[in-house]
Amino acid sequence: MNYIWDFDGTLYDTYPIMLKALMETFKEFGIEKDEKEVYQKIKTESIRQMIMDWRLPVPDFDRKYHSYEAQKNRNSFPFKETKETLEKLQNMGGRHFILTHRTVDSTWQLLKRDGLDSLIVDIIGSDSNFPRKPDPSAIYYFIDNYQLESEKTVMIGDRKLDIEAGNNAGVQTVFLDLDHFSQVVKATYSINNLKEMVQIF
């Protein structure tokens, strides 16, 4: 099997850091927002969608948020199940790829720091010049460049847009549902812990 992973909230527990950076940004801009509301918005949709829907000042808000987030990045770590799951799937013949909205270099830096970089074949990030998820173009690139069979490829993510990207590319999908928000996500499989990946595949 070929595994295309989302990064934030799927392999790494980065949302606490992202949320803290967002709340500091709101404070700096003098905007009052409820933390729980912000979290649900970015988890069920995306930060970019939040900025558009709430008509936040662009591009200043986004730039300031990324500045705060980068300062706190070193405090982001993988979920405790991440390494074991990646290793077990690799030992079963699996290959791992990452499709993320963060930059390629910042993703590699975190993986190298935590000894996970050798488990990953390739990364497509926000600076790779592909349309953002749920557009399937980046997944098609992985399929074409690495001669992946679509029926033996799966997209794994914690947000609806990850699953829609996989569905749009015609691959299997796994929704990592950690928050149980009431939303309809049409995935091939739904799991509550990364360890369940080994049981499925």
N, C-alpha and C positions, 0 to 999 in steps of 0.2 A: 504493500500500500504506500501511497504518497500522501503526506500530510502537509497541508498549507495552513499555517497557524496565524491567527491574529495575535498581537503581542500584548497590548495593554488590556488588563482585566482577564486575559486568557492564560498566557504563560507567566506574566508578571503582575503582581498586586500593586499596580501603579495608581489606581483611582484615588486612594487617600491623598497622595501627593498632588495629583491633578486637581482634586477638589480644593485642597488647601490653597494652591496657587490661584485658582479661580476666585475664591472668596477674598483673597488679598487684593486681587485685581478689581473686583467689584467695590471693595472698600476705598481703594485709591481713586476710583472714578466717582465716588460718592453715590453708588447705587446700592440700595438695600435689597437683598435677596435671601430667601430661606434656603439653608444649606441642603435640606432634604429634597426640596424642589429642584435645585440645581443638579444634584446627583442623579435624580430620576431622569431629568431631561437629557443629560449627557450620556447616560447609560442606555436609555431606550432609543436615543437618536444620535446626536453627536455634538461636539462643541461648536463646530461650524454652523450646524443647524440652529443651535441655541443663539448664536450671535445674530443670525439672520432673523429668527422669529422674534427675538426680544429687541431687535433694532439697536444693538449695542454699537458704539462708535468704532467703525472700521477704517483703517487697519490698526488704529492705536490700541484698542482693547486686546486684539489678538497678539500683537507684538509684545505688549506688557505681560500678558499671561505667559507666553512662551519664555520670556525672560525669567519670571518667577519659577516656572516649572523646571527650567534648566538648572537653576541654582539648587533645587531640591532633588534633582534627578538621582544623585548618589544615594538617596535614602529609599529608592525603589528596589525591590527584591522579587525574585521569582516566588510563586506559590510553592509551598513545601513539597507538593506532589509533582512539580514540573520536571525536575531532573530525572527522577525515577521513571516517570511516564515516557519521556523522550527516549531514555535508554532502553526500556523494555520494548517499545515499538520499533526502535532501530535494530535491536537484537532479533526481532521477528522479521527483519528484512525491509523495514520501513525507511523512507527518506523524508527529511523534514525541511520545509521551506517556511518563510515568514512573509506575510503581507500586512504592512503596518502603516498607520498615518503619521508615525514619527520618522525622523531621518534615518537613512541606512547606517551612517556612521555612529550615531548615538545608540542605535540598537545593538550594533556589533560591540560597542564599548561595554555595555551592560552584560552582554553574553560572555565576553572574554573575562570580565571581572569575576563572574560567577562560575567560570569553568564550563560553560554550556556551548561555546562557539563551535567546538569540534562536532557537535551533534547537528548543526545546521548547514545545509547545502548552499542556500542562497537567500537573499533578502530583497524585497522590493519595498521601498519606503516613499515618503511624501516627496522626496527629491529625485525620484526615478522617472519622472515625466510620464506617468500613467494617470488616467482618470481615477478619481477616488472611488472606493467602494460606495455603492453596490455595482458599479460598472465592472464587468468581468474581464476587461482587457489584460490586467496584470496576471490573472489566473491563466488566461490563454497563453501568455508569454511563458509561464512556467511549463505548461503542457507542451508547447511547441519546442522550446529550447532544450528541455530535458527529456523529450519523447515520452511523456507520461500518458498512460491510458486513462481516459476520463472516468471509466467505470471503476478504476482502482485508485482514484484520487478523491480526497475529502478536504473540505474547507471547514475549519473549526474556529468558532468565535463566540463572544459573549454578548454581541449585539445583533439586532435584526439586520442591519446593513451587511454584516459579515455573511449571514446566511443567504441573504438576497444575492450577494455577489457570487456565492457558490452555486445557487440555483440558476442564476443567469448564465453561468459557465457550463452548466450541465454536469456538475460533479456532485458527489454525495456531500451532505452537510451535517455538522454536529453543533448543536446549540448548547453552550455551557451556561446553564441557568442558575446563577448564584443568588439572585435577588428576588426571583419569583414575582416580578412586576406583571400586572395583568395586561399582556400584549399577545397578539397572535403572531407566532413565529413558525413558519412552515419549514421545519428542518427534517432531514431523514431520521436523525436521532436527537434526543435531548438528554443531557446528563447534568448532574449536580456536583460532580467532582472529577478532576482530570483522570484519576485512577480508573474510572469507568471506561476510558478509551481502550484499555487493554482487553477488557471483557467483550467489547463490541468487535474489535478487529483482531 
